[in-house]
Amino acid sequence: MKVWKFESKLDAGFESIHTVNFDEFHGKYFDIFNQPIPIADGWENLEVYTLTEGYKSDFPHFWGESFVPVFSEKALNVVHDLIENQVEILPLSHPEHKYFVIHVLNVIDAIDFDKSLPKRILKSGRKSGFKKYSFVPEKIIGQQMFKVYYDDGRVHSQFFVSDGFKDRVTSSSLVGYEFIEVWDSEKADS
């Protein structure tokens, strides 16, 4: 069993998007995207535009919100049944394409803190990520897209995906993404 970071491909000539009104969006939603709190009822028509021209991406990079995934309608159709109970799907208004923000609501206490190596902010000593991830295997079974808690209860902004999600995406004709392995249960103690 493996856990993957899933990212938009940046340097391969794919398009990227940005909000029309970044300050308003960032102020209203930035902290909320790091919490497992549903926001669909208050979601407004968020206008986005193509910031960087390029090849059409099924997962365009969303500038200013790197840990907020954006899926094309085609991508959403490919993985919808895997993630529908673990995320909120929020529409974006783009002049040419149908895109959706994926708000990951599935946050689990799955980090094995005895085997993980956290990154720390020098001044405060507060955890700001991980140099090395280790997961509790039983806690990630059936989790297709998820975030994790730090040991102080905060939600880590990075989201992760399963082998099943990766296999579904890579066996499709979707473009504009990359998977980065962050943990392998077979190499967990190495």
Backbone as CSV, one residue per row, in Angstrom:
resi,resn,N_x,N_y,N_z,CA_x,CA_y,CA_z,C_x,C_y,C_z
1,MET,0.853,-1.177,0.000,0.000,0.000,0.000,0.898,1.239,0.000
2,LYS,0.539,2.192,-0.863,1.303,3.437,-0.956,0.386,4.633,-0.749
3,VAL,0.998,5.739,-0.370,0.303,7.018,-0.261,1.037,7.990,-1.175
4,TRP,0.252,8.796,-1.876,0.794,9.698,-2.896,0.359,11.136,-2.665
5,LYS,1.253,12.083,-2.984,0.844,13.473,-3.176,0.409,13.559,-4.633
6,PHE,-0.634,14.306,-4.872,-1.163,14.470,-6.219,-1.096,15.953,-6.531
7,GLU,-0.425,16.299,-7.613,-0.212,17.716,-7.923,-0.485,18.008,-9.396
8,SER,-0.784,19.259,-9.650,-0.880,19.747,-11.021,0.526,19.820,-11.587
9,LYS,0.658,19.461,-12.840,1.958,19.525,-13.499,2.206,20.965,-13.908
10,LEU,3.269,21.540,-13.398,3.533,22.958,-13.625,4.422,23.243,-14.831
11,ASP,5.493,22.533,-14.978,6.513,22.912,-15.953,6.464,22.120,-17.247
12,ALA,5.296,21.666,-17.633,5.196,20.861,-18.853,4.321,21.546,-19.904
13,GLY,4.138,22.838,-19.768,3.387,23.576,-20.764,1.883,23.539,-20.592
14,PHE,1.406,23.148,-19.419,-0.031,23.114,-19.170,-0.519,24.461,-18.646
15,GLU,-1.773,24.740,-18.903,-2.378,25.980,-18.435,-2.483,25.993,-16.908
16,SER,-2.626,27.191,-16.361,-2.902,27.362,-14.934,-4.005,28.411,-14.805
17,ILE,-4.669,28.415,-13.667,-5.775,29.348,-13.458,-5.556,30.170,-12.197
18,HIS,-6.313,31.243,-12.104,-6.246,32.151,-10.952,-7.628,32.748,-10.756
19,THR,-7.893,33.215,-9.555,-9.180,33.859,-9.286,-9.190,35.272,-9.855
20,VAL,-10.359,35.716,-10.260,-10.514,37.081,-10.754,-10.287,38.056,-9.603
21,ASN,-10.803,37.738,-8.437,-10.642,38.602,-7.266,-9.925,37.822,-6.168
22,PHE,-8.600,37.746,-6.280,-7.800,36.927,-5.372,-7.950,37.350,-3.914
23,ASP,-7.850,38.636,-3.629,-7.889,39.095,-2.228,-9.194,38.698,-1.543
24,GLU,-10.298,38.851,-2.229,-11.591,38.485,-1.647,-11.674,36.979,-1.418
25,PHE,-11.274,36.205,-2.428,-11.315,34.747,-2.302,-10.410,34.268,-1.178
26,HIS,-9.176,34.739,-1.200,-8.192,34.305,-0.211,-8.663,34.649,1.201
27,GLY,-9.157,35.856,1.396,-9.625,36.266,2.711,-10.818,35.469,3.199
28,LYS,-11.680,35.098,2.280,-12.914,34.403,2.660,-12.723,32.897,2.831
29,TYR,-11.886,32.275,1.994,-11.833,30.818,1.952,-10.510,30.181,2.363
30,PHE,-9.425,30.933,2.427,-8.118,30.304,2.643,-8.084,29.419,3.887
31,ASP,-8.464,29.945,5.038,-8.423,29.154,6.275,-9.442,28.024,6.263
32,ILE,-10.547,28.218,5.594,-11.601,27.199,5.552,-11.137,25.960,4.792
33,PHE,-10.336,26.134,3.753,-9.873,24.978,2.987,-8.956,24.072,3.799
34,ASN,-8.456,24.546,4.903,-7.637,23.703,5.769,-8.437,23.102,6.913
35,GLN,-9.735,23.160,6.830,-10.598,22.592,7.866,-11.608,21.642,7.238
36,PRO,-11.992,20.607,7.966,-13.004,19.680,7.442,-14.421,20.188,7.688
37,ILE,-14.659,21.423,7.258,-15.951,22.081,7.469,-16.616,22.282,6.107
38,PRO,-17.805,21.733,5.890,-18.484,21.932,4.609,-18.766,23.412,4.350
39,ILE,-18.575,23.815,3.100,-18.808,25.216,2.739,-19.726,25.368,1.528
40,ALA,-20.237,24.269,1.002,-21.041,24.320,-0.227,-22.248,25.236,-0.097
41,ASP,-22.892,25.250,1.058,-24.085,26.087,1.230,-23.782,27.580,1.088
42,GLY,-22.567,27.994,1.437,-22.205,29.406,1.335,-21.319,29.719,0.144
43,TRP,-21.056,28.705,-0.691,-20.159,28.882,-1.834,-20.782,29.825,-2.854
44,GLU,-20.010,30.801,-3.275,-20.470,31.763,-4.271,-19.846,31.430,-5.616
45,ASN,-20.389,31.978,-6.654,-19.872,31.766,-7.994,-18.469,32.371,-8.065
46,LEU,-17.463,31.540,-7.967,-16.087,32.011,-7.960,-15.564,32.069,-9.394
47,GLU,-15.249,33.275,-9.829,-14.755,33.469,-11.188,-13.247,33.249,-11.239
48,VAL,-12.828,32.465,-12.234,-11.410,32.211,-12.463,-11.102,32.481,-13.934
49,TYR,-9.837,32.684,-14.218,-9.406,32.894,-15.598,-8.112,32.125,-15.820
50,THR,-7.765,31.917,-17.072,-6.517,31.248,-17.414,-5.383,32.240,-17.228
51,LEU,-4.518,31.964,-16.290,-3.385,32.840,-15.993,-2.236,32.558,-16.946
52,THR,-1.925,31.284,-17.123,-0.845,30.870,-17.995,-1.424,30.007,-19.094
53,GLU,-1.295,30.438,-20.322,-1.784,29.665,-21.460,-0.928,28.416,-21.620
54,GLY,-1.516,27.403,-22.185,-0.784,26.167,-22.435,-1.739,25.077,-22.826
55,TYR,-1.259,23.849,-22.740,-2.114,22.702,-23.029,-3.257,22.649,-22.033
56,LYS,-4.423,22.228,-22.491,-5.577,22.061,-21.604,-5.229,21.010,-20.558
57,SER,-5.429,21.332,-19.310,-5.134,20.421,-18.202,-6.429,19.961,-17.555
58,ASP,-6.463,18.705,-17.162,-7.602,18.211,-16.391,-7.449,18.539,-14.911
59,PHE,-6.274,19.020,-14.538,-5.989,19.397,-13.153,-5.157,20.684,-13.150
60,PRO,-5.729,21.802,-13.614,-4.924,23.020,-13.729,-4.414,23.500,-12.375
61,HIS,-3.210,24.021,-12.397,-2.652,24.586,-11.169,-3.466,25.818,-10.794
62,PHE,-3.831,25.905,-9.528,-4.652,27.002,-9.014,-3.727,27.927,-8.237
63,TRP,-3.234,28.980,-8.880,-2.256,29.876,-8.265,-2.796,30.508,-6.999
64,GLY,-1.946,30.541,-5.996,-2.311,31.127,-4.711,-2.925,30.122,-3.764
65,GLU,-3.340,28.982,-4.275,-3.980,27.952,-3.444,-3.424,26.585,-3.837
66,SER,-2.131,26.375,-3.658,-1.495,25.169,-4.186,-2.005,23.875,-3.568
67,PHE,-2.593,23.916,-2.379,-3.116,22.699,-1.755,-4.618,22.556,-1.964
68,VAL,-5.163,23.324,-2.894,-6.581,23.219,-3.236,-6.650,22.648,-4.654
69,PRO,-7.021,21.365,-4.772,-7.054,20.776,-6.116,-8.218,21.288,-6.947
70,VAL,-7.965,21.401,-8.250,-8.990,21.777,-9.220,-9.042,20.668,-10.264
71,PHE,-10.260,20.200,-10.551,-10.475,19.143,-11.532,-11.329,19.677,-12.674
72,SER,-11.045,19.193,-13.875,-11.933,19.457,-15.002,-13.173,18.577,-14.833
73,GLU,-14.198,18.854,-15.624,-15.400,18.023,-15.576,-15.062,16.580,-15.958
74,LYS,-14.198,16.408,-16.943,-13.783,15.064,-17.377,-13.080,14.326,-16.235
75,ALA,-12.174,14.993,-15.540,-11.457,14.371,-14.418,-12.419,13.995,-13.303
76,LEU,-13.332,14.888,-13.007,-14.306,14.612,-11.953,-15.137,13.377,-12.297
77,ASN,-15.539,13.235,-13.548,-16.308,12.061,-13.956,-15.514,10.768,-13.779
78,VAL,-14.204,10.821,-13.988,-13.361,9.625,-13.859,-13.248,9.160,-12.403
79,VAL,-13.152,10.091,-11.449,-12.886,9.703,-10.047,-14.047,9.953,-9.091
80,HIS,-15.143,10.468,-9.580,-16.238,10.883,-8.704,-16.659,9.806,-7.719
81,ASP,-16.859,8.583,-8.175,-17.325,7.527,-7.279,-16.304,7.190,-6.190
82,LEU,-15.032,7.448,-6.434,-13.996,7.179,-5.423,-13.982,8.224,-4.312
83,ILE,-14.233,9.475,-4.679,-14.021,10.567,-3.721,-15.284,11.234,-3.215
84,GLU,-16.441,10.908,-3.773,-17.662,11.665,-3.493,-18.004,11.768,-2.013
85,ASN,-17.675,10.796,-1.206,-17.990,10.849,0.226,-16.849,11.410,1.067
86,GLN,-15.777,11.857,0.407,-14.609,12.338,1.129,-14.272,13.796,0.814
87,VAL,-15.052,14.391,-0.089,-14.768,15.761,-0.527,-16.071,16.520,-0.761
88,GLU,-15.912,17.819,-0.944,-16.984,18.669,-1.445,-16.570,19.144,-2.826
89,ILE,-17.488,19.127,-3.762,-17.199,19.527,-5.138,-17.845,20.885,-5.363
90,LEU,-17.011,21.909,-5.595,-17.470,23.289,-5.679,-17.187,23.850,-7.075
91,PRO,-18.196,24.315,-7.779,-18.002,24.785,-9.154,-17.232,26.108,-9.226
92,LEU,-16.452,26.216,-10.293,-15.764,27.459,-10.623,-16.373,28.000,-11.907
93,SER,-16.308,29.304,-12.079,-16.819,29.938,-13.288,-15.634,30.382,-14.142
94,HIS,-15.394,29.633,-15.209,-14.308,29.926,-16.145,-14.955,30.233,-17.497
95,PRO,-14.430,31.179,-18.258,-15.077,31.551,-19.520,-15.105,30.445,-20.576
96,GLU,-14.232,29.446,-20.479,-14.161,28.424,-21.520,-14.351,26.991,-21.034
97,HIS,-14.019,26.696,-19.779,-13.984,25.311,-19.317,-14.796,25.132,-18.043
98,LYS,-15.226,23.892,-17.794,-15.896,23.565,-16.539,-14.860,23.006,-15.574
99,TYR,-14.618,23.753,-14.498,-13.673,23.337,-13.472,-14.377,23.309,-12.125
100,PHE,-13.814,22.493,-11.225,-14.367,22.348,-9.887,-13.241,22.338,-8.861
101,VAL,-13.434,23.095,-7.790,-12.543,23.017,-6.638,-12.947,21.770,-5.859
102,ILE,-11.949,21.024,-5.416,-12.193,19.848,-4.594,-11.777,20.205,-3.169
103,HIS,-12.778,20.338,-2.310,-12.530,20.667,-0.903,-12.476,19.351,-0.124
104,VAL,-11.290,18.979,0.301,-11.093,17.704,0.986,-11.610,17.820,2.422
105,LEU,-12.682,17.087,2.702,-13.278,17.075,4.042,-12.798,15.893,4.874
106,ASN,-12.230,14.921,4.226,-11.799,13.690,4.878,-10.436,13.916,5.543
107,VAL,-10.456,14.170,6.845,-9.224,14.374,7.614,-9.153,13.252,8.638
108,ILE,-8.043,12.525,8.612,-7.914,11.365,9.490,-6.650,11.462,10.340
109,ASP,-6.696,10.814,11.476,-5.567,10.761,12.397,-4.727,9.543,12.022
110,ALA,-3.948,9.670,10.935,-3.272,8.505,10.362,-1.751,8.592,10.364
111,ILE,-1.179,9.661,10.864,0.279,9.790,10.884,0.846,8.990,12.051
112,ASP,1.873,8.214,11.760,2.636,7.524,12.814,3.755,8.484,13.213
113,PHE,3.522,9.218,14.288,4.458,10.276,14.682,5.787,9.730,15.192
114,ASP,5.831,8.474,15.613,7.090,7.878,16.056,8.041,7.628,14.894
115,LYS,7.497,7.471,13.694,8.324,7.164,12.523,8.400,8.302,11.516
116,SER,7.590,9.326,11.667,7.611,10.475,10.767,8.649,11.480,11.225
117,LEU,9.129,12.278,10.291,10.066,13.358,10.618,9.426,14.683,10.255
118,PRO,9.001,15.451,11.260,8.337,16.724,10.960,9.321,17.823,10.569
119,LYS,8.828,18.787,9.782,9.549,20.041,9.532,9.056,21.010,10.583
120,ARG,9.919,21.887,11.030,9.514,22.861,12.036,9.875,24.267,11.589
121,ILE,9.034,25.206,11.992,9.324,26.617,11.774,10.367,26.988,12.822
122,LEU,11.494,27.509,12.390,12.615,27.738,13.292,12.272,28.600,14.499
123,LYS,11.622,29.697,14.260,11.362,30.633,15.353,10.425,30.059,16.414
124,SER,9.327,29.452,15.980,8.318,28.979,16.932,8.468,27.510,17.297
125,GLY,9.139,26.735,16.460,9.245,25.307,16.697,7.992,24.540,16.290
126,ARG,7.003,25.241,15.780,5.736,24.630,15.372,5.937,23.789,14.100
127,LYS,5.242,22.666,14.010,5.347,21.803,12.839,4.726,22.492,11.628
128,SER,5.424,22.366,10.483,4.941,22.999,9.252,4.921,22.026,8.087
129,GLY,4.989,20.769,8.371,5.005,19.751,7.328,5.837,18.576,7.799
130,PHE,6.241,17.753,6.846,7.024,16.570,7.177,8.148,16.386,6.179
131,LYS,9.325,16.031,6.680,10.447,15.645,5.831,10.260,14.199,5.391
132,LYS,9.662,13.400,6.285,9.394,11.992,6.008,8.041,11.657,6.619
133,TYR,7.190,11.025,5.800,5.871,10.610,6.265,5.892,9.142,6.655
134,SER,5.119,8.819,7.664,4.826,7.439,8.005,3.362,7.392,8.422
135,PHE,2.635,6.417,7.911,1.204,6.308,8.170,0.889,5.033,8.934
136,VAL,-0.209,5.047,9.659,-0.734,3.861,10.321,-1.577,3.146,9.263
137,PRO,-1.118,1.995,8.770,-1.785,1.349,7.626,-3.286,1.124,7.814
138,GLU,-3.712,0.686,8.977,-5.131,0.397,9.202,-6.006,1.632,9.050
139,LYS,-5.441,2.799,9.292,-6.239,4.026,9.252,-6.422,4.587,7.846
140,ILE,-5.633,4.112,6.891,-5.758,4.654,5.539,-6.454,3.692,4.579
141,ILE,-6.844,2.533,5.063,-7.577,1.593,4.216,-8.910,2.227,3.818
142,GLY,-9.184,2.228,2.531,-10.439,2.789,2.011,-10.458,4.301,1.894
143,GLN,-9.363,4.959,2.219,-9.282,6.412,2.134,-8.685,6.781,0.777
144,GLN,-9.497,7.330,-0.121,-9.050,7.629,-1.475,-8.398,9.003,-1.599
145,MET,-8.925,9.981,-0.872,-8.381,11.337,-0.866,-8.558,11.863,0.550
146,PHE,-7.459,12.312,1.158,-7.544,12.682,2.568,-6.443,13.653,2.970
147,LYS,-6.681,14.294,4.081,-5.680,15.094,4.771,-5.454,14.443,6.126
148,VAL,-4.418,14.898,6.825,-4.097,14.325,8.134,-3.969,15.427,9.178
149,TYR,-4.062,14.998,10.417,-3.868,15.909,11.547,-2.411,15.886,11.995
150,TYR,-1.918,17.049,12.421,-0.683,17.088,13.195,-1.016,16.570,14.585
151,ASP,0.001,16.283,15.372,-0.256,15.776,16.723,-0.812,16.842,17.664
152,ASP,-0.836,18.108,17.235,-1.449,19.162,18.060,-2.897,19.447,17.631
153,GLY,-3.425,18.637,16.707,-4.817,18.774,16.296,-5.046,19.646,15.071
154,ARG,-4.034,20.366,14.619,-4.182,21.167,13.403,-4.234,20.243,12.189
155,VAL,-4.856,20.727,11.115,-4.935,19.966,9.874,-3.763,20.350,8.983
156,HIS,-3.042,19.344,8.510,-1.943,19.549,7.556,-2.565,19.930,6.212
157,SER,-2.090,20.981,5.571,-2.725,21.489,4.347,-2.553,20.558,3.147
158,GLN,-1.526,19.734,3.142,-1.296,18.804,2.031,-2.382,17.729,2.015
159,PHE,-2.851,17.379,0.828,-3.786,16.258,0.725,-3.071,15.090,0.046
160,PHE,-3.589,13.903,0.284,-2.986,12.677,-0.208,-4.028,11.834,-0.934
161,VAL,-3.538,10.924,-1.762,-4.436,10.009,-2.464,-3.886,8.587,-2.365
162,SER,-4.785,7.645,-2.644,-4.483,6.220,-2.531,-3.967,5.643,-3.842
163,ASP,-3.536,4.385,-3.769,-3.184,3.638,-4.978,-4.377,3.546,-5.921
164,GLY,-5.572,3.339,-5.351,-6.775,3.211,-6.172,-7.059,4.469,-6.979
165,PHE,-6.904,5.625,-6.340,-7.083,6.905,-7.027,-6.028,7.045,-8.126
166,LYS,-4.787,6.781,-7.788,-3.692,6.882,-8.752,-3.945,5.969,-9.953
167,ASP,-4.312,4.717,-9.673,-4.549,3.772,-10.762,-5.671,4.247,-11.680
168,ARG,-6.729,4.792,-11.092,-7.869,5.261,-11.895,-7.435,6.412,-12.811
169,VAL,-6.676,7.360,-12.279,-6.246,8.514,-13.065,-5.249,8.105,-14.144
170,THR,-4.260,7.294,-13.773,-3.222,6.941,-14.746,-3.729,6.015,-15.846
171,SER,-4.820,5.293,-15.602,-5.368,4.417,-16.640,-6.389,5.141,-17.522
172,SER,-6.585,6.420,-17.271,-7.516,7.227,-18.075,-6.728,8.061,-19.078
173,SER,-7.427,8.888,-19.800,-6.764,9.771,-20.766,-6.581,11.176,-20.187
174,LEU,-6.621,11.301,-18.864,-6.465,12.609,-18.214,-5.026,13.085,-18.323
175,VAL,-4.844,14.419,-18.355,-3.508,15.000,-18.499,-3.324,16.157,-17.522
176,GLY,-2.048,16.479,-17.266,-1.719,17.659,-16.473,-1.507,17.391,-15.000
177,TYR,-1.019,16.217,-14.640,-0.867,15.844,-13.229,0.441,15.090,-13.009
178,GLU,0.792,14.961,-11.756,1.880,14.074,-11.367,1.593,13.517,-9.982
179,PHE,2.071,12.303,-9.752,1.963,11.641,-8.459,3.355,11.535,-7.865
180,ILE,3.471,11.856,-6.593,4.743,11.767,-5.887,4.542,10.827,-4.707
181,GLU,5.267,9.741,-4.710,5.148,8.765,-3.625,5.698,9.369,-2.331
182,VAL,4.898,9.310,-1.267,5.361,9.819,0.020,5.528,8.714,1.054
183,TRP,4.912,7.545,0.791,5.039,6.442,1.747,4.673,5.138,1.071
184,ASP,5.418,4.081,1.442,5.165,2.728,0.952,5.186,1.806,2.148
185,SER,4.095,1.101,2.394,4.011,0.219,3.563,5.059,-0.866,3.552
186,GLU,5.522,-1.253,2.373,6.543,-2.307,2.283,7.939,-1.790,2.610
187,LYS,8.108,-0.472,2.591,9.411,0.128,2.933,9.278,1.009,4.171
188,ALA,8.233,0.828,4.932,7.890,1.757,6.024,8.981,1.873,7.078
189,ASP,9.738,0.836,7.318,10.741,0.896,8.402,12.151,1.180,7.889
190,SER,12.288,1.405,6.592,13.630,1.658,6.058,14.003,3.116,6.131
